[in-house]
Amino acid sequence: MKISQTVSFGQVENIFVSSWNSENEIELRKGEDKVVFTMSEMVMKQFHKRLGEKLTNIAATRLKEAEELTQEQSDNE
């Protein structure tokens, strides 16, 4: 039997990764609400890689936008 559940509580405000719990426990928090789960080391590595890729893409987009804004300001002077 497969049981699944989706919990939606909006934008996560804080994350806590236990450094003392060997089960790799992670907490996602929003106000008083929290979701607690564990990840294997393999899944953590995958998450780290994907998060790094996402952050790199965000940084590249912001850099491009800043360069375009700088160019527009130079053109207007």
Secondary structure, DSSP 8 states (H G I E B T S, - for coil): ---------SS--EEEE-SS-TT-EEEEEETTEEEEEE--HHHHHHHHHHHHHHHHHHHHHHHHHHHHHHHHHHHH-
